[in-house]
Amino acid sequence: MKIRSLHNKLKFSTFKRDLMPRTVDGQITMEKTPSYFVTTDAPKRIHLMAKDTKLIVVVRNPITRAISDYTQTLSKKPEIPTFEVLAFKNRTLGLIDASWSALRIGIYALHLENWLEYFPLSQILFVSGERLISDPAGEMTKVQDFLGLKRIVADKHFYFNKTKGFPCLKKPEDSSGARCLGKSKGRTHPKIDPDVIQRLRKFYRPFNIMFYQMTGEDFQWEQEEQEK
């Protein structure tokens, strides 16, 4: 059984490598999948394939993230229950339904704990989703430094798209147009009952604080909520 298990693991590792483009000296191959961070088996499998891999995770206020997730689903399935209904096991008692994926994904400390079993914190960069909007060049500087790249992407490469509410890349000289997020991004969020927001703040607060301690970085989501 152990030999067969090892064979299957090596087969998986080879298969995943074959999906990647060939990389020569001076190049970096990147791949992105939003579900990696919250998939239980992902850290172990990625470590098996390439234990020196550098990992980049974009995180944002868990409440905003959950509402954005719901908005995305609502656009495809307008018949689904309201956010308020889905967020609770029992709203009268204030019991949050942490099994709902839109809310569970935002418990970052829980997911990070799984990754730290296989990768040191030095191989993981957490990018602030909020700062990626307010200061895209600043966050990209961190990414470039983390990957050991020359700092090429700067303020001059971005402009703020008021329609989408996100920064976009300015039109390169050899391009037919600017690079912006797709149509699925920038949708207007539904208005959520303030009482539900307040309950979610209390629910996420201890997990957020734990995440700050684990990463050594304060993303200031509590301060952000107080300012709203």
Secondary structure per residue as TSV (DSSP state, phi and psi in degrees):
chain	resnum	aa	ss	phi	psi
A	1	M	-	360.0	-40.0
A	2	K	H	-66.7	-40.7
A	3	I	H	-65.0	-43.8
A	4	R	H	-63.0	-41.9
A	5	S	H	-62.0	-43.1
A	6	L	H	-64.2	-40.4
A	7	H	H	-60.3	-43.4
A	8	N	H	-64.0	-39.7
A	9	K	H	-65.2	-43.6
A	10	L	H	-66.8	-36.1
A	11	K	H	-63.3	-43.1
A	12	F	H	-62.2	-45.3
A	13	S	H	-60.1	-45.2
A	14	T	H	-64.1	-40.9
A	15	F	H	-61.3	-46.3
A	16	K	H	-64.3	-39.6
A	17	R	H	-64.1	-37.5
A	18	D	H	-65.5	-23.1
A	19	L	H	-77.4	-18.7
A	20	M	S	-83.5	144.7
A	21	P	-	-68.7	152.8
A	22	R	-	-65.6	136.8
A	23	T	-	-118.4	128.2
A	24	V	-	-103.3	172.4
A	25	D	T	-54.9	134.3
A	26	G	T	91.5	-2.3
A	27	Q	-	-114.0	155.0
A	28	I	-	-126.2	129.3
A	29	T	-	-95.2	129.4
A	30	M	-	-122.7	146.8
A	31	E	-	-142.2	141.3
A	32	K	-	-130.1	138.2
A	33	T	-	-151.0	113.4
A	34	P	G	-54.9	-31.8
A	35	S	G	-78.8	-10.9
A	36	Y	G	-54.2	-48.7
A	37	F	G	-60.6	-29.4
A	38	V	G	-106.7	6.7
A	39	T	-	-93.7	120.5
A	40	T	T	-55.3	-42.6
A	41	D	T	-83.1	-11.1
A	42	A	H	-59.8	-47.5
A	43	P	H	-57.6	-45.9
A	44	K	H	-63.3	-43.4
A	45	R	H	-68.8	-41.7
A	46	I	H	-66.9	-39.4
A	47	H	H	-62.8	-38.2
A	48	L	H	-64.8	-37.0
A	49	M	H	-77.3	-45.6
A	50	A	-	-158.4	90.9
A	51	K	T	-68.1	-16.6
A	52	D	T	-92.1	4.5
A	53	T	-	-57.2	139.3
A	54	K	-	-94.1	137.8
A	55	L	E	-116.2	134.1
A	56	I	E	-120.7	125.5
A	57	V	E	-124.4	123.2
A	58	V	E	-92.2	122.2
A	59	V	E	-122.7	150.9
A	60	R	-	-141.3	172.5
A	61	N	-	-46.6	122.1
A	62	P	H	-56.1	-33.0
A	63	I	H	-69.7	-47.5
A	64	T	H	-61.5	-39.7
A	65	R	H	-62.5	-42.6
A	66	A	H	-65.2	-42.5
A	67	I	H	-66.1	-38.3
A	68	S	H	-64.4	-41.7
A	69	D	H	-60.5	-46.1
A	70	Y	H	-62.7	-42.3
A	71	T	H	-60.0	-40.2
A	72	Q	H	-63.2	-45.2
A	73	T	H	-66.6	-40.4
A	74	L	H	-60.7	-35.3
A	75	S	H	-65.7	-25.5
A	76	K	H	-98.1	-29.4
A	77	K	-	-132.1	76.7
A	78	P	T	-62.6	-11.5
A	79	E	T	-86.9	-4.2
A	80	I	S	-67.2	156.9
A	81	P	-	-61.6	167.4
A	82	T	-	-68.5	161.3
A	83	F	H	-57.1	-42.4
A	84	E	H	-60.2	-38.8
A	85	V	H	-68.7	-44.6
A	86	L	H	-70.5	-26.2
A	87	A	T	-75.4	-15.5
A	88	F	E	-121.8	144.1
A	89	K	E	-79.8	-39.5
A	90	N	E	-148.9	103.2
A	91	R	T	-69.1	-33.8
A	92	T	T	-59.4	-41.5
A	93	L	T	-87.6	-6.9
A	94	G	T	74.9	25.8
A	95	L	E	-85.6	109.2
A	96	I	E	-71.3	140.8
A	97	D	-	-92.1	88.5
A	98	A	T	-72.2	-7.4
A	99	S	T	-81.8	-16.9
A	100	W	S	-67.5	123.2
A	101	S	H	-56.0	-36.4
A	102	A	H	-59.2	-33.1
A	103	L	H	-90.7	-38.5
A	104	R	H	-64.0	-36.8
A	105	I	T	-57.6	-33.7
A	106	G	T	-77.0	-1.6
A	107	I	-	-85.9	71.5
A	108	Y	H	-60.1	-36.0
A	109	A	H	-60.2	-37.4
A	110	L	H	-63.1	-45.1
A	111	H	H	-72.0	-40.1
A	112	L	H	-63.1	-36.6
A	113	E	H	-55.6	-39.1
A	114	N	H	-66.2	-41.9
A	115	W	H	-69.4	-35.0
A	116	L	T	-70.7	-9.3
A	117	E	T	-72.9	-19.5
A	118	Y	T	-122.3	-25.7
A	119	F	S	-127.9	138.2
A	120	P	-	-71.5	154.7
A	121	L	G	-59.7	-27.0
A	122	S	G	-65.3	-17.7
A	123	Q	G	-97.5	6.2
A	124	I	E	-122.6	127.8
A	125	L	E	-112.8	127.6
A	126	F	E	-103.4	118.8
A	127	V	E	-98.5	131.5
A	128	S	E	-76.7	120.1
A	129	G	H	-63.0	-33.8
A	130	E	H	-68.2	-45.9
A	131	R	H	-71.8	-24.0
A	132	L	H	-65.6	-24.1
A	133	I	H	-89.6	-45.8
A	134	S	H	-78.9	-29.8
A	135	D	-	-145.8	68.6
A	136	P	H	-59.0	-38.4
A	137	A	H	-66.2	-38.6
A	138	G	H	-63.1	-43.9
A	139	E	H	-68.9	-36.1
A	140	M	H	-69.3	-27.2
A	141	T	H	-64.0	-41.7
A	142	K	H	-62.4	-41.2
A	143	V	H	-64.1	-45.1
A	144	Q	H	-63.1	-41.5
A	145	D	H	-65.6	-42.0
A	146	F	H	-61.2	-37.7
A	147	L	T	-88.1	-1.3
A	148	G	T	72.5	31.0
A	149	L	-	-100.1	156.9
A	150	K	-	-67.7	140.1
A	151	R	-	-73.8	97.0
A	152	I	-	-107.0	-43.9
A	153	V	-	-73.1	123.9
A	154	A	-	-139.7	-177.5
A	155	D	G	-52.7	-37.5
A	156	K	G	-64.2	-14.7
A	157	H	G	-90.4	-1.2
A	158	F	E	-123.0	153.1
A	159	Y	E	-143.5	153.3
A	160	F	E	-90.4	125.0
A	161	N	E	-92.4	107.0
A	162	K	T	-64.8	-32.6
A	163	T	T	-64.7	-46.4
A	164	K	T	-84.0	-28.4
A	165	G	T	81.5	20.1
A	166	F	E	-133.3	156.5
A	167	P	E	-76.2	149.6
A	168	C	E	-126.7	159.3
A	169	L	E	-79.5	135.8
A	170	K	-	-67.2	155.6
A	171	K	-	-64.0	118.0
A	172	P	-	-69.7	156.7
A	173	E	T	-61.2	-31.9
A	174	D	T	-100.0	19.5
A	175	S	S	-116.3	157.3
A	176	S	S	-85.9	-10.0
A	177	G	S	-173.5	171.1
A	178	A	-	-71.1	158.6
A	179	R	B	-103.8	113.8
A	180	C	-	-126.6	166.8
A	181	L	-	-64.2	153.2
A	182	G	-	-68.3	179.3
A	183	K	T	-62.4	-25.1
A	184	S	T	-75.8	-8.8
A	185	K	S	-103.1	149.3
A	186	G	S	86.7	14.2
A	187	R	-	-68.4	148.2
A	188	T	-	-71.5	128.7
A	189	H	-	-77.9	144.7
A	190	P	-	-68.8	153.2
A	191	K	-	-76.2	126.7
A	192	I	-	-105.9	140.3
A	193	D	-	-50.5	123.5
A	194	P	H	-54.5	-33.0
A	195	D	H	-64.7	-37.1
A	196	V	H	-67.3	-42.0
A	197	I	H	-60.2	-43.6
A	198	Q	H	-63.3	-40.6
A	199	R	H	-66.7	-36.6
A	200	L	H	-68.8	-33.6
A	201	R	H	-60.3	-45.4
A	202	K	H	-65.7	-37.0
A	203	F	H	-66.3	-45.6
A	204	Y	H	-81.3	-23.7
A	205	R	H	-50.0	-53.6
A	206	P	H	-63.8	-33.5
A	207	F	H	-70.3	-37.6
A	208	N	H	-63.8	-46.1
A	209	I	H	-61.3	-41.2
A	210	M	H	-62.4	-39.7
A	211	F	H	-65.8	-41.4
A	212	Y	H	-59.5	-43.1
A	213	Q	H	-66.6	-39.1
A	214	M	H	-68.8	-37.3
A	215	T	H	-92.2	-18.9
A	216	G	T	75.9	19.5
A	217	E	-	-135.7	131.2
A	218	D	-	-95.0	110.5
A	219	F	-	-83.1	-4.1
A	220	Q	-	60.4	33.8
A	221	W	H	-68.2	-33.4
A	222	E	H	-66.1	-42.1
A	223	Q	H	-63.3	-39.3
A	224	E	H	-62.0	-41.5
A	225	E	H	-66.1	-38.5
A	226	Q	H	-65.7	-30.1
A	227	E	H	-78.7	-15.8
A	228	K	-	-78.0	360.0
